[in-house]
Amino acid sequence: MIKAGVPVYNPVWHDPYGLIAKLLYGCGLRLSECVTLRVQDVNFDNAVVTIHDGKGKKDRTVPLPQTILPELRKHMDLVADLHQKDLSAGYHGTFLPGSLEKKDKNAPKELVWQWFFPAKTLTLIPETGEHRRYHLHHHTHVQKAIKGAVQRAEIPKRASCHTFRHSFASHLLQANYDIRTIQELLGHSDVRTTMIYTHTIQSQTIKAAKSPLDF
């Protein structure tokens, strides 16, 4: 049994929803993929982000937008600072997948395994008395924040977190990117899923028909 929202340590923390939205659109990520990123998944040296075990059960690498690298680095500094304060407070680490923790008892406390978008509060596990940190809860916090931003912007059309991913694919298609490239970036196992975008989006780089007399 896990009890959520225990304010064992509640630092001055910024709301990273704007940065999450930029990653959703800039990298074409699913919301669940974005909030479950680990520190080690964001590679600043090569400016790429690695998504592990996506919907198609395949890992993929996507370029990071150069325009948000400074913001990502600043956020990373905050995550590292939070991690150090957690360690000083005696917390037991993050949640790890599968049997990884059994193989390496120290892994939950290593910075590389921390969530890139950590929850604001620690989670208490009553059975063990351990305090661990989970990732930001996407179904409540992020979706609510995006919905509020859409309403404040008075956007007349329906928009959600998935709209950013849809726009990522549509705009790449409009820029005349190869459909197979878009498929790989989105993590679609079947290109037919990606082809759905071709029915609604027409490339804007294709030249319109014109008489050679007018060349």
C-alpha positions in Angstrom: 0.0 0.0 0.0 1.3 3.4 -1.0 0.2 6.6 0.6 0.7 9.6 -1.7 1.3 13.2 -1.0 3.2 13.1 2.3 4.8 16.5 2.6 8.0 15.2 4.2 10.0 17.7 2.2 8.3 20.4 0.3 10.9 22.7 -1.4 10.4 25.9 -3.3 9.6 24.2 -6.6 8.6 25.7 -9.9 5.7 24.3 -12.0 7.3 22.7 -15.0 4.1 22.5 -17.1 5.3 25.0 -19.7 8.5 23.0 -20.2 6.5 19.8 -20.5 4.3 21.3 -23.2 7.4 22.4 -25.1 8.7 18.8 -25.0 5.4 17.4 -26.0 5.4 19.5 -29.1 9.1 19.8 -29.7 9.8 16.1 -29.4 6.4 14.6 -30.2 6.2 12.8 -26.9 3.2 11.1 -25.4 2.3 12.7 -22.0 3.1 9.4 -20.2 6.5 9.3 -21.9 7.3 12.8 -20.9 6.5 12.6 -17.2 8.3 9.2 -16.8 11.6 10.5 -18.2 14.6 9.8 -16.0 17.6 12.1 -15.6 19.8 9.8 -17.7 17.3 9.9 -20.6 18.0 13.6 -21.3 21.4 13.8 -23.1 22.6 17.4 -23.2 25.9 16.5 -24.9 24.2 15.1 -28.0 20.9 17.1 -27.6 18.7 14.1 -27.7 16.1 12.5 -25.4 15.7 8.7 -25.2 12.2 7.2 -24.6 12.3 3.8 -23.1 9.6 1.2 -23.6 7.1 3.4 -25.4 3.7 2.4 -26.5 5.1 0.1 -29.1 7.5 -1.4 -26.5 10.5 0.0 -28.3 13.1 2.5 -27.3 13.6 5.5 -29.6 15.8 8.7 -29.6 14.4 12.1 -30.6 16.4 15.4 -31.1 15.9 18.0 -28.4 14.8 21.5 -29.6 17.9 23.7 -29.4 15.7 26.6 -28.3 14.8 25.0 -25.0 18.1 23.5 -24.0 18.9 26.4 -21.6 15.5 25.9 -19.9 16.1 22.2 -19.7 19.5 22.7 -18.1 18.1 25.1 -15.5 15.4 22.5 -14.7 18.0 19.8 -14.4 19.9 21.9 -11.9 16.7 22.2 -9.8 16.2 18.4 -10.0 19.8 17.8 -8.8 19.3 20.3 -6.0 16.1 18.6 -4.9 17.8 15.2 -5.0 20.6 16.4 -2.7 18.1 17.7 -0.2 16.2 14.4 -0.4 19.4 12.5 0.4 20.2 14.8 3.3 16.6 14.2 4.6 17.3 10.5 4.6 14.9 9.5 1.9 15.0 6.0 0.4 15.2 6.8 -3.3 13.0 6.7 -6.3 10.8 3.9 -7.7 12.7 1.7 -10.1 11.3 -0.7 -12.8 11.3 -4.5 -12.5 14.1 -6.2 -10.7 16.6 -3.4 -11.1 16.6 -2.4 -7.5 17.3 -6.0 -6.5 20.4 -6.0 -8.7 21.7 -2.7 -7.4 20.5 -1.5 -4.0 22.1 1.9 -4.4 20.4 2.6 -7.8 17.3 4.2 -6.3 19.4 7.0 -4.7 21.6 7.7 -7.8 20.9 10.9 -9.6 20.7 9.3 -13.1 17.7 7.3 -12.0 15.7 10.2 -10.6 12.6 11.4 -12.4 13.2 14.4 -14.7 9.8 15.7 -13.6 9.6 14.6 -9.9 6.5 14.9 -7.8 6.4 17.9 -5.4 6.1 15.7 -2.3 7.5 12.4 -1.1 5.4 9.2 -1.0 5.2 7.2 2.2 5.0 3.4 1.9 3.3 2.4 5.2 4.5 -1.2 5.1 8.2 -0.3 5.1 8.1 3.3 6.4 10.1 4.3 3.4 9.8 7.8 1.8 10.3 7.7 -1.9 9.7 10.2 -4.7 7.4 9.5 -7.6 7.1 11.4 -10.9 4.7 14.2 -11.6 1.1 12.8 -11.9 0.1 13.5 -15.5 -3.6 12.7 -15.2 -4.3 15.4 -12.7 -1.6 18.1 -12.5 -0.4 18.3 -16.1 -3.7 17.8 -17.9 -5.4 20.3 -15.6 -2.6 22.9 -16.2 -2.8 22.5 -20.0 -6.6 22.7 -20.0 -6.4 25.9 -17.9 -3.9 27.4 -20.4 -6.1 26.6 -23.3 -9.1 28.3 -21.6 -7.1 31.4 -20.7 -5.8 31.7 -24.3 -9.5 31.5 -25.4 -8.7 28.9 -28.1 -12.0 28.1 -29.7 -11.0 24.6 -30.7 -10.7 21.6 -28.4 -7.0 21.1 -27.4 -5.3 18.6 -25.0 -1.9 17.3 -24.2 -2.1 15.0 -27.2 -2.7 17.9 -29.4 1.0 18.8 -29.1 2.1 15.4 -30.4 -0.5 15.7 -33.2 0.9 19.1 -34.2 4.5 17.8 -34.1 3.6 15.2 -36.7 1.5 17.5 -38.8 4.1 20.3 -39.0 6.8 17.8 -39.9 4.6 16.5 -42.7 3.9 20.0 -43.8 7.6 20.6 -44.0 7.9 17.7 -46.3 9.7 15.3 -44.0 9.8 11.6 -45.0 6.9 9.6 -43.5 9.3 6.9 -42.3 11.3 9.5 -40.4 8.1 10.8 -38.7 7.1 7.3 -37.9 10.4 6.7 -36.1 10.2 10.0 -34.2 6.7 9.2 -33.0 7.5 5.6 -32.1 4.8 4.1 -34.3 5.3 0.4 -34.9 3.1 0.5 -38.0 3.6 3.2 -40.6 -0.1 3.0 -41.4 -0.7 4.7 -38.0 1.5 7.6 -39.2 -0.1 7.7 -42.6 -3.3 8.9 -40.9 -1.8 12.4 -40.8 -1.4 12.4 -44.6 -5.2 12.3 -45.1 -5.7 15.7 -43.3 -2.4 17.5 -43.9 -1.0 18.6 -47.3 2.6 19.5 -47.6 3.1 23.2 -48.1 6.4 22.8 -49.8 5.0 21.2 -52.9 4.9 23.7 -55.7 1.5 24.5 -57.2 0.8 23.7 -60.8 2.1 26.5 -63.0 2.4 27.0 -66.8 6.0 26.9 -68.0 5.2 30.0 -70.0 5.1 31.8 -66.7 8.5 30.6 -65.4 
